[in-house]
Amino acid sequence: MSEAVMSDVAVESNRVRDLVIARPCPNCGAESSEAYCPKCGEMMEPRVLRIRHYLQDIAQEILSLDTKFFNSIPALLFHPGFLAKEFVAGRRKRYLSPLRLHIVIGFLFFIALGYTLRSRLSGELHDTAKREQIDSVFTKIREQEVARGEKPSVPDVNEFQNVSEKINERVQEVGPYALLICSTPVFALFLWLLYRKRKLLYVEHLIFSLYFFSFAYLIAIPAILWLHQYLIPISAVLFCVYLFFALRGYYADRGLKLVMRTLASIFACSFIVTFAFVISYALALLIGHALGDIPSELHGTINFQ
C-alpha cells in the first residue's frame, strides 16, 4: 500500500476516532459520544459553534413553525376537537401546541381589531360634519364643567384622536395575553364542571379551550376587518355549530345532553369573552397611564364608538 493511501487512511481513522470520543454534555456534564446526551437530551455540539450552526437552527425553526402552522390551520378549521384529541394522545409533532397557536391567532385577531378601530375613527374624524359635531359636543361638556367650577376633563378633537390611537395600540399589545389569562382558563374551569363526571384532568379541558378559542378568534377576523352585515351573523352561526361538533368529537358527547351543554357553553363563552375584553381595555388604560401615554382624567371620555 502506498504512503499516500496510508496517510489518507490514517487521517480518516483520526476523524472517526474524534467523532466517537466521549465528551461532556454542556448541560449536565455526563460523558457521551452520541449526538444527544442520553441523560438530559441536550445536543452534544462543540463548545464554540460556527455560523452555519446558527443558520441551520434558524432555518429549522422557521421551517418547523411554517409546516406546523399550515398543518394546524386546516385541522383547526375543518375538524372540530381533533387537535385537542391529538395533543392529549401525544401525537404533537405535526401541529403547533395549543398555547403557541392561541397566541399567534390572538395577535392576528388584535391586529385586525386595531386596524378596524383606527380606520373607523380616522374616517369619522376626517368627515368635516362629524368632526364639527364631535367638537361641538366636547365644547359643550367643557363649558358645563367650567360653569360647575370643575377642571375640564374632556379633550379637544385632536387630543381625542391621539389618545384613542394610543389606547388601540395598548389594547393590541395586552389583548392576546388578557384573553389567554382571562378567557381560556375560565372556560376550561366551566368545562371541568360541565363534564365533571368524566373524571378528566383540568389540563385536558384547558387544551380543548385553547384550541376552541383559537378557532373563534380566527373566524372573527374577517368579520372584524370588513364589518359586513352578513359576515357577523355567519361567524356567530359558525361559532355555535363548531362548538357543538367540537364537544361531540372531543368529549364523545351525544343526544339531548350535548345540545344542552352546547347552549350552556355558548352563553358561558359570550360572558367570558366580554369580561376578557373589558379586562383588556382596563389594562390598556392602566399601562397607558403608567407610561404617560394616556392622561388619567381622560379615561372616562375615551371610547371606541
C-alpha positions, -999 to 999 in steps of 0.1 A, spaced: 0 0 0 14 34 -10 24 60 16 -3 84 2 -31 59 7 -18 50 42 -18 87 50 -54 91 39 -65 61 59 -47 75 90 -64 109 86 -98 92 81 -92 70 112 -83 100 133 -115 118 121 -137 88 130 -120 85 164 -126 121 171 -163 117 164 -168 87 187 -147 100 216 -169 107 246 -172 143 256 -190 160 285 -225 173 279 -226 211 280 -258 209 301 -254 182 327 -218 171 323 -224 135 315 -199 118 292 -213 107 258 -202 100 223 -237 102 209 -252 132 190 -275 138 220 -269 133 257 -286 101 269 -291 116 304 -308 150 297 -313 150 259 -291 181 252 -275 182 217 -237 174 220 -225 203 200 -190 218 200 -184 244 227 -178 272 201 -205 270 174 -198 281 138 -220 305 119 -235 276 100 -248 260 132 -268 292 139 -281 294 104 -292 258 104 -310 263 137 -328 294 125 -338 277 92 -350 247 111 -372 268 135 -387 288 106 -395 258 85 -408 239 116 -431 268 125 -444 272 89 -450 235 85 -468 231 118 -488 262 113 -501 252 79 -508 217 92 -527 231 122 -550 256 105 -569 232 82 -572 207 111 -584 235 134 -610 248 109 -624 216 95 -620 190 122 -636 203 155 -619 188 186 -593 169 165 -562 189 175 -571 187 212 -575 149 209 -542 145 191 -524 166 217 -538 147 246 -530 114 228 -493 125 225 -494 130 187 -479 165 187 -451 167 162 -471 178 131 -491 205 148 -485 237 168 -490 234 205 -523 248 218 -506 277 236 -485 288 207 -514 286 182 -536 305 206 -511 333 210 -503 335 172 -540 338 163 -547 361 192 -521 386 179 -536 384 144 -570 390 159 -560 421 178 -540 434 148 -573 432 127 -593 448 156 -568 476 159 -568 482 122 -606 484 120 -608 507 150 -582 531 136 -599 531 102 -633 539 117 -620 566 140 -599 582 112 -629 580 88 -652 598 113 -627 625 122 -619 632 85 -655 638 78 -659 675 84 -695 673 95 -688 646 120 -657 663 133 -676 695 139 -704 676 156 -679 658 179 -661 691 187 -694 708 194 -703 681 220 -669 682 236 -670 720 238 -704 720 254 -693 695 281 -662 715 289 -683 747 293 -707 728 316 -677 716 337 -663 751 339 -697 765 349 -698 740 378 -663 751 389 -647 719 378 -615 714 358 -623 705 321 -617 668 316 -629 664 280 -602 667 253 -604 685 220 -609 665 188 -571 662 181 -563 651 216 -592 627 214 -578 611 183 -543 608 196 -554 593 229 -578 568 212 -549 557 189 -527 552 220 -554 531 236 -558 510 205 -520 503 205 -521 493 241 -551 470 236 -533 453 207 -503 447 230 -520 434 261 -551 419 245 -538 385 235 -524 379 269 -555 392 287 -576 368 265 -552 340 273 -552 346 311 -589 355 315 -609 336 289 -593 302 283 -587 291 320 -622 302 330 -638 284 301 -617 253 309 -630 255 345 -666 258 332 -660 226 311 -645 208 340 -677 215 360 -698 207 330 -681 173 324 -671 166 360 -684 130 358 -659 122 330 -631 124 356 -608 143 332 -579 164 343 -583 202 343 -554 205 318 -574 183 293 -602 209 294 -577 237 291 -562 222 259 -597 220 244 -603 256 255 -571 269 239 -579 253 205 -615 263 206 -608 300 213 -581 299 186 -608 289 161 -632 315 175 -607 343 171 -597 331 136 -632 331 122 -639 365 138 -610 382 119 -629 385 85 -660 399 103 -639 425 121 -620 436 90 -650 441 68 -679 445 92 -702 432 66 -739 428 75 -737 391 67 -703 382 80 -710 389 117 -741 366 119 -723 340 97 -694 340 122 -718 337 151 -735 306 135 -702 290 127 -691 296 163 -722 277 176 -720 249 151 -683 244 156 -687 243 194 -714 216 190 -692 193 169 -661 201 190 -678 189 222 -692 160 203 -658 149 189 -636 156 220 -659 145 248 -678 119 228 -710 136 239 -743 127 223 -781 134 223 -800 160 242 -773 164 268 -749 175 241 -774 201 229 -779 214 264 -742 215 271 -736 233 238 -762 260 247 -747 264 282 -712 267 267 -723 294 242 -737 316 270 -706 310 291 -683 319 262 -702 351 255 -699 362 291 -663 352 294 -651 369 262 -670 401 271 -653 400 305 -619 394 289 -623 424 265 -632 446 295 -601 435 313 -580 441 281 -594 477 278 -588 484 316 -552 471 314 -546 492 283 -557 523 302 -536 514 332 -505 507 312 -510 538 291 -514 560 322 -483 544 338 -463 551 307 -477 586 303 -494 580 270 -530 584 284 -539 612 309 -559 597 338 -585 624 336 -595 612 300 -603 576 310 -640 583 312 -643 602 280 -625 579 255 -643 551 238 -642 531 206 -677 540 194 
